[in-house]
Amino acid sequence: MEPPIEDVVGQISRRHPKYAEKAFYFVLDALHTRLHSLVPPRHVTGEELAESARQVAIDRFGPLARTVLEHWGIHSTADIGEIVFLLVDHGVLTKQDSDSREDFEGLYSFEQAFEAEYPWGR
């Protein structure tokens, strides 16, 4: 029997204190949000997940999105990728052979995505 997700995420977070435990749940939620928008469900690319994370952060935290993510240790799309691969390494997520951490690098700057392009008119 597999341990509960809370135990696994807590263990990962303790081993990798750069990221708050909430950062792992946030990335999982962004993935879940993206998967539920796909009919039929399919593999999600790094770019799609990073964009979903941006949208979930804006929807959930508004103008504080960047501040919240950075408080949790997520400063770039590369951090999203690092969290994904920590989850893969611990058996929470799976990946395709073609997936890599580099898929998440430099997809957007947090300053641009959460400040300059923030949808202020909502």
HELIX and SHEET records of a PDB file:
HELIX    1   1 ILE A    5  ARG A   15  1                                  11    
HELIX    2   2 GLU A   21  HIS A   36  1                                  16    
HELIX    3   3 GLY A   46  PHE A   61  1                                  16    
HELIX    4   4 GLY A   62  LEU A   64  5                                   3    
HELIX    5   5 ALA A   65  HIS A   71  1                                   7    
HELIX    6   6 THR A   77  ASP A   89  1                                  13    
HELIX    7   7 ARG A  101  PHE A  104  5                                   4    
HELIX    8   8 PHE A  110  GLU A  111  1                                   2    
HELIX    9   9 GLN A  112  ALA A  116  3                                   5    
END                                                                             
